[in-house]
Amino acid sequence: MTKRWLAEHKQEKYYRLAKKLDYRSRASFKLIQIDDRFGIFEEGDSVVDLGASPGGWLQVAKERVGGGKVIGVDLRPIRPIDGVITILGDITDKGTMNELLERFGGKADVVLSDMAPNVGGHYSTDHARSVHLCSYAVNVADHVLKKNGKMVVKVFMGDMFPDVKDSLDIRFRSVKVHSPDATRSTSSEVYVIAKGFRGHRPEDADDDKREIKTAEFTVKGDLE
């Protein structure tokens, strides 16, 4: 059996399993596998999910935190999920950030980001845009995450990746890089799992100095 056949078979497996279990995306299994291995969620946690459409990660987060608060943010509308709050907006926009802060009040236990740029086929550009989106996710964590909170963020591997890890090492006590089994074997994406938020923003984290604008989010997975 070829590597390509094995990769396609694995993805078909998760696609069918997502349909069977009524998850909106096979990407749900990435978060399930991450939580099973690293212990991201606890009962009653408050969670922010960035780039949350179509809602597969929101479903998993809500299942795992029970009565905790779960909020999803995306440029695209998200079909309602029981017990989940959604915000329609761009997290790189201050208005969206302000709405998130009003709803959350800086009390999140977990920040999730499966955001990715609209891939254009030029790897270095796609990687740079992915890193920029990651920087916005980290900025959200700076504002809303509790001390000792956790973060899971996706990024494409490349020459800027050490900068991503360094920025998280400054903020968190534990930072690990992981590729869940549900990830395509041909994909350059990895997930950075950061735990033990130190509870303060680095001195150089100044929102007013940010001039980066990135492409809109892509949805997680391919289920409607």
C-alpha positions in Angstrom: 0.0 0.0 0.0 1.3 3.4 -0.9 1.7 6.3 1.6 -0.9 8.3 -0.5 -3.4 5.5 -0.2 -2.9 5.2 3.5 -3.3 9.0 4.0 -6.5 9.1 1.9 -7.9 6.1 3.8 -7.2 7.8 7.1 -8.9 11.0 6.1 -11.9 9.0 4.7 -12.1 7.2 8.1 -12.4 10.5 10.0 -14.8 12.0 7.5 -17.1 9.0 7.9 -16.7 9.0 11.7 -17.6 12.7 11.8 -20.8 12.0 9.9 -21.7 9.1 12.1 -21.2 11.0 15.3 -22.8 14.2 14.0 -19.6 16.3 14.2 -19.6 19.2 11.8 -16.0 18.5 10.7 -13.5 15.7 10.8 -11.2 18.4 12.4 -13.2 17.7 15.6 -11.0 14.6 16.0 -7.9 16.7 16.1 -9.1 18.5 19.2 -10.4 15.2 20.7 -6.9 13.6 20.3 -5.2 16.7 21.6 -7.4 16.8 24.7 -7.0 13.1 25.3 -3.2 13.4 25.2 -2.6 16.8 26.9 -5.6 17.3 29.1 -6.8 20.7 27.8 -10.4 20.8 29.2 -11.8 20.5 32.7 -15.5 20.4 33.7 -16.8 24.0 34.0 -14.0 25.6 32.0 -14.7 28.8 30.0 -13.4 28.5 26.4 -12.8 30.8 23.4 -12.6 29.2 20.0 -11.2 31.5 17.2 -12.1 30.8 13.6 -14.8 28.5 14.8 -16.9 27.8 11.7 -18.4 25.4 11.0 -18.4 24.5 14.7 -16.7 21.1 15.0 -14.3 22.3 17.7 -17.1 24.1 19.5 -19.0 20.8 19.7 -16.1 19.0 21.3 -15.3 21.9 23.7 -18.9 22.0 24.9 -19.0 18.2 25.4 -15.9 18.3 27.4 -16.5 21.3 29.7 -20.2 20.5 30.4 -21.8 23.6 32.0 -18.8 25.8 31.2 -19.0 28.8 28.9 -18.0 28.3 25.3 -17.8 31.2 22.8 -16.9 30.9 19.1 -15.7 33.7 16.8 -15.7 33.6 13.0 -16.2 35.8 10.0 -18.8 33.2 8.8 -22.1 32.5 10.5 -22.1 29.4 12.7 -25.3 27.3 12.9 -26.5 27.3 16.5 -25.1 24.8 19.0 -26.9 24.3 22.3 -25.2 26.1 25.1 -22.6 27.9 22.8 -22.3 31.6 22.2 -21.1 32.7 18.7 -19.8 36.1 17.6 -19.8 37.0 13.9 -16.7 39.1 13.3 -13.0 39.4 12.5 -10.8 38.9 15.5 -8.2 41.2 14.0 -10.8 44.0 14.3 -10.9 45.9 17.6 -14.7 45.9 17.6 -14.8 42.1 17.6 -12.2 42.0 20.3 -14.2 44.5 22.4 -17.3 42.3 22.1 -15.4 39.3 23.1 -14.0 41.1 26.2 -17.5 42.3 27.1 -18.9 38.8 26.9 -15.9 37.2 28.7 -14.4 39.8 31.0 -10.9 38.2 30.9 -12.0 35.0 32.5 -11.2 32.3 29.9 -9.6 29.0 31.0 -8.8 28.0 27.4 -8.1 29.8 24.1 -8.4 27.6 20.9 -7.4 28.6 17.4 -7.6 26.5 14.4 -7.4 29.5 12.1 -5.7 29.2 8.8 -5.2 31.7 5.9 -6.9 31.1 2.6 -4.1 29.0 1.0 -2.8 30.5 -2.2 -0.3 27.7 -3.1 2.8 29.8 -2.4 4.2 28.1 0.7 6.3 30.9 2.1 3.4 33.3 1.8 0.9 30.8 3.3 3.3 30.2 6.2 3.8 33.9 6.9 0.0 34.4 6.9 -0.5 31.5 9.2 2.1 33.0 11.6 0.3 36.3 11.5 -3.0 34.7 12.4 -1.3 32.9 15.2 0.0 36.2 16.5 -3.6 37.5 16.7 -4.7 34.4 18.6 -1.9 35.0 21.1 -3.0 38.6 21.4 -6.5 37.3 22.3 -4.9 35.1 24.9 -3.1 38.1 26.4 -6.4 39.8 26.9 -8.8 37.1 28.0 -6.9 34.1 29.5 -6.7 33.5 33.2 -3.5 32.9 35.0 -2.4 29.3 34.5 -4.8 29.0 31.5 -4.2 27.0 28.4 -4.0 27.6 24.7 -4.1 25.4 21.6 -3.1 27.1 18.3 -2.5 25.9 14.8 0.4 27.1 12.7 2.0 26.0 9.4 5.6 24.9 9.9 8.3 27.1 8.3 11.2 29.4 9.0 9.1 31.7 11.1 8.0 29.0 13.4 10.7 29.6 16.1 9.3 33.1 16.5 5.9 31.6 17.3 7.3 29.2 19.9 9.4 31.9 21.4 6.4 34.2 21.9 4.6 31.3 23.6 7.6 30.3 25.7 7.6 33.8 27.2 3.9 33.6 28.2 3.5 30.0 29.2 5.3 27.6 31.5 4.9 24.6 29.2 4.9 24.7 25.3 4.8 21.5 23.2 4.4 20.9 19.5 2.1 18.1 18.3 0.6 16.7 15.1 -2.6 14.7 15.9 -3.3 11.5 14.0 -6.3 13.1 12.4 -4.1 15.6 10.6 -3.3 14.9 6.9 0.1 13.2 6.6 0.8 15.7 3.7 -0.1 18.8 5.8 2.5 21.2 7.2 0.2 22.2 10.0 1.1 21.5 13.6 -0.6 22.4 16.9 1.2 24.2 19.7 -0.1 23.3 23.1 0.7 25.9 25.7 -0.2 25.4 29.4 0.4 27.5 32.5 -0.3 31.1 31.3 1.9 33.4 33.4 -0.9 36.0 33.7 0.8 39.0 32.2 1.5 40.5 28.8 5.1 41.0 27.7 6.1 44.6 27.6 6.4 44.6 23.8 2.9 43.3 23.2 1.3 46.6 22.0 -1.9 46.3 19.9 -1.7 49.9 18.7 1.6 49.1 16.9 0.2 46.2 15.0 -0.1 46.8 11.2 -0.6 43.3 10.1 -3.8 42.5 8.2 -4.3 39.0 7.1 -6.6 37.0 4.8 -9.9 35.8 6.2 -10.1 32.5 8.1 -10.8 29.2 6.4 -13.2 26.8 7.9 -12.1 23.7 9.8 -12.6 20.6 7.8 -14.9 20.2 4.9 -18.3 19.2 6.2 -21.2 21.5 5.7 
